[in-house]
């Protein structure tokens, strides 16, 4: 998901569109006008009723033509360019996030690599959608896309920094929250080199608030995370890192990458080891 890339609904229409019935064409016209490739038999009942008395049959016929793909419990992704496909073809993950999360009654947050991409501070879109939830939930697979539900304590989802996507209403971590989450669990963000690159890009493009960055980290209640963030902020040149100094804990030095064995010499201010892993992660390759 990238804030600069929306689903392209103005592409050339496939010849298959000429073989659609009047009812099918009407549905396509409505969805294209609304820029809405996802249809929910329950949530979109009024829209569908204006097109057909039997919307489930209508979508089944489009599915047989390869133009609509069932996602989950009465939700369909419609190929609005009219090009038949054997499975859903997403230009961005926004429609999929909308389909899976629209009915969520409990708190959730799209974060880690998925949020970095949505904010345009990482270059490559992943085929995994990472969603923080307060309870265990099995992963879901739609076509080639895997949706991973990451269990976090419920209090970490209440009042957190989030952005509500226009049109879909999907809740996505802000730039600052996404960066902090990714630093806490870099394996969910493409690795530490991707995380560092995202920090650098957000800083260069003036996309983040250093105050909110610090607040997001402190709310995570992790001294090790605060050390890693303070160290990165100093190295990259993000101000306000000293606000983290009272929240560093008392333990000895740690590696920049969580889970790695610390080697080399520890930074005296942040007690982060400046070793080959740090250099290899790309921090000093600016």
C-alpha positions in Angstrom: 0.0 0.0 0.0 1.5 3.3 -1.0 0.1 6.7 -0.3 1.2 7.8 -3.7 -0.3 4.9 -5.6 -4.1 4.4 -5.8 -5.9 1.6 -7.6 -5.8 2.5 -11.3 -9.4 2.5 -12.4 -8.9 4.6 -15.5 -7.0 2.0 -17.4 -8.0 0.8 -20.8 -11.1 -1.3 -20.7 -10.7 -5.0 -21.7 -12.8 -6.2 -24.7 -14.5 -8.6 -22.2 -16.6 -5.7 -21.1 -18.5 -5.7 -24.4 -19.9 -9.2 -23.5 -21.4 -8.1 -20.2 -25.1 -8.0 -19.7 -26.9 -4.8 -19.0 -27.1 -5.5 -15.3 -23.4 -6.4 -15.1 -22.5 -3.3 -17.0 -24.5 -1.2 -14.6 -22.7 -2.7 -11.6 -19.3 -2.0 -13.2 -20.3 1.6 -14.0 -21.4 2.2 -10.4 -18.2 0.7 -8.9 -15.9 2.5 -11.3 -17.7 5.8 -10.5 -17.3 5.2 -6.8 -13.7 3.9 -7.3 -14.7 0.9 -5.3 -13.3 -2.5 -6.5 -14.6 -4.3 -3.4 -18.2 -5.4 -2.9 -19.7 -6.7 0.3 -23.1 -8.4 0.0 -24.1 -7.2 3.5 -22.4 -3.7 3.8 -23.2 -2.8 0.1 -26.8 -4.1 0.2 -28.4 -0.9 -0.9 -26.0 -0.4 -3.8 -26.4 -3.9 -5.0 -30.2 -3.8 -4.7 -30.2 -0.8 -7.1 -28.7 -3.1 -9.7 -30.2 -6.5 -9.2 -32.8 -8.3 -7.2 -30.4 -11.2 -6.8 -26.9 -9.7 -6.2 -25.4 -13.0 -5.1 -26.3 -14.5 -8.4 -25.0 -11.5 -10.2 -21.6 -11.8 -8.5 -21.5 -15.6 -9.0 -21.9 -15.0 -12.8 -19.1 -12.4 -12.8 -17.0 -14.9 -10.8 -17.6 -17.6 -13.5 -16.3 -15.0 -16.1 -13.2 -14.4 -14.0 -14.3 -10.8 -13.3 -15.2 -11.1 -9.6 -13.3 -13.1 -6.9 -14.8 -14.1 -3.5 -12.5 -12.9 -0.7 -14.3 -13.8 2.5 -17.8 -14.3 3.8 -19.8 -12.5 1.0 -17.1 -10.1 -0.1 -15.9 -9.9 -3.7 -13.0 -8.2 -5.4 -14.2 -7.0 -8.9 -11.7 -6.6 -11.7 -12.9 -3.1 -12.8 -10.7 -3.1 -15.9 -12.9 -5.9 -17.3 -9.9 -8.2 -17.7 -10.7 -11.8 -16.6 -8.1 -13.3 -14.1 -8.0 -16.7 -12.3 -7.3 -14.9 -9.0 -7.6 -11.4 -7.6 -5.1 -8.9 -9.0 -4.4 -6.0 -6.6 -2.6 -2.8 -7.7 -2.3 -2.0 -4.0 -3.4 -3.9 -0.9 -5.9 -1.2 0.1 -9.0 -3.1 -1.3 -7.9 -6.3 0.4 -7.4 -4.5 3.7 -10.8 -2.9 3.3 -12.5 -6.3 2.6 -10.9 -8.1 5.6 -11.1 -5.3 8.2 -14.3 -3.5 7.4 -16.3 -5.7 9.7 -13.8 -5.9 12.5 -15.5 -5.0 15.8 -12.3 -5.2 17.9 -9.4 -2.8 17.7 -6.8 -3.4 15.0 -4.0 -1.6 13.2 -2.2 -2.1 9.9 1.5 -1.6 10.7 5.1 -2.7 10.1 6.0 -3.1 6.4 2.4 -2.7 5.3 2.2 0.8 6.9 5.7 1.8 5.7 4.7 1.0 2.2 1.3 2.8 2.6 3.2 6.0 3.6 5.6 5.7 0.8 8.8 5.4 2.9 9.8 1.9 1.6 10.3 1.0 -2.0 8.9 -2.5 -2.4 5.4 -3.7 -1.7 5.2 -6.9 0.2 2.8 -9.8 -0.6 2.1 -9.9 3.1 -0.3 -7.6 4.9 0.6 -7.2 8.6 -2.3 -6.3 11.0 -2.0 -5.9 14.8 -4.9 -7.4 16.7 -5.6 -8.0 20.5 -6.4 -11.7 20.1 -5.0 -14.7 18.3 -6.3 -14.9 14.7 -5.4 -17.3 12.0 -3.6 -15.9 9.0 -5.6 -15.6 5.8 -4.5 -16.1 2.2 -6.1 -14.3 -0.8 -4.6 -15.2 -4.1 -0.8 -14.6 -3.7 -1.3 -12.3 -0.7 -0.9 -13.5 2.9 -2.5 -11.6 5.7 -0.7 -12.0 9.0 -2.5 -11.1 12.2 0.0 -10.2 14.9 -1.2 -10.5 18.5 -0.3 -7.5 20.7 -1.5 -6.5 24.2 -4.9 -4.8 23.9 -3.6 -1.6 25.6 -1.2 -1.2 22.7 -4.1 -0.7 20.3 -6.1 1.9 22.3 -5.4 5.5 21.5 -2.4 4.7 19.3 -1.2 6.9 16.5 -3.2 6.0 13.4 -4.4 7.3 10.1 -7.9 6.5 8.7 -7.6 5.8 4.9 -10.0 7.8 2.8 -12.8 5.9 1.1 -12.0 2.6 2.9 -11.8 3.7 6.6 -9.0 1.2 7.2 -6.9 2.1 10.3 -3.2 2.3 9.5 -0.3 3.3 11.8 1.0 6.8 11.3 4.5 7.2 10.0 5.9 7.5 13.5 4.0 4.5 14.9 4.9 2.4 11.8 8.6 3.2 12.3 8.6 2.4 16.0 6.7 -0.9 15.4 9.2 -1.8 12.7 12.2 -1.0 14.8 10.7 -3.2 17.6 10.1 -6.1 15.2 12.2 -5.6 12.1 11.5 -9.1 10.8 7.9 -7.9 10.1 9.3 -4.9 8.1 11.7 -6.6 5.7 14.7 -6.6 8.0 16.8 -3.9 9.8 18.2 -2.4 6.6 14.7 -1.7 5.3 13.8 -0.2 8.7 16.8 2.1 8.7 16.2 3.1 5.1 12.6 4.0 6.0 13.8 6.2 8.9 16.2 7.9 6.6 13.7 8.5 3.9 11.0 9.8 6.3 13.6 12.2 7.8 14.9 13.4 4.4 11.4 14.0 3.2 10.4 15.7 6.5 7.6 13.2 6.8 7.8 12.6 10.6 7.4 14.5 13.9 10.3 13.7 16.3 8.0 14.5 19.2 5.4 11.9 18.2 8.2 9.4 17.3 9.4 9.6 20.9 5.9 9.4 22.3 5.1 6.3 20.3 8.3 4.6 21.6 7.7 5.5 25.2 4.1 4.1 25.0 5.6 0.8 24.0 7.2 0.6 27.5 10.4 -1.1 26.2 13.8 0.3 27.4 15.6 -1.7 24.7 13.4 -0.2 22.0 14.1 3.3 23.4 17.8 2.7 23.2 17.7 1.6 19.6 15.5 4.5 18.6 17.6 7.1 20.4 20.7 5.7 18.8 19.1 5.8 15.3 17.8 9.3 15.8 21.3 10.6 16.7 22.9 8.8 13.8 20.3 9.9 11.2 20.0 13.4 12.6 16.5 13.4 14.0 16.1 15.8 16.9 14.6 15.3 20.4 16.4 12.0 21.0 17.4 13.1 24.5 13.8 12.9 25.6 14.3 9.1 25.6 17.2 9.2 28.1 15.1 8.7 31.2 13.6 5.5 29.7 16.6 3.4 28.9 16.6 0.9 31.8 19.7 -0.3 33.6 20.8 -3.4 31.6 24.1 -3.7 29.8 24.5 -2.9 26.1 22.4 -4.6 23.4 22.7 -5.1 19.6 20.9 -2.8 17.3 19.0 -5.8 15.7 16.8 -7.5 18.3 17.9 -11.1 19.0 21.4 -10.7 17.6 24.4 -11.3 19.9 26.1 -8.0 20.7 29.7 -7.6 19.6 32.2 -4.8 19.3 32.1 -1.6 21.4 28.9 -0.2 23.0 27.9 3.4 22.4 28.3 5.1 25.7 25.1 7.2 25.5 22.6 4.6 24.3 24.4 1.4 25.1 24.0 0.0 21.6 26.8 -2.0 20.2 28.3 -0.5 17.1 29.3 -3.7 15.4 29.4 -5.2 11.9 25.7 -5.9 12.1 25.0 -2.2 12.6 27.2 -1.3 9.6 25.8 -4.2 7.5 22.3 -3.0 8.2 23.1 0.1 6.2 23.2 2.7 9.0 26.7 3.9 8.0 26.2 3.5 4.3 24.5 6.9 3.8 
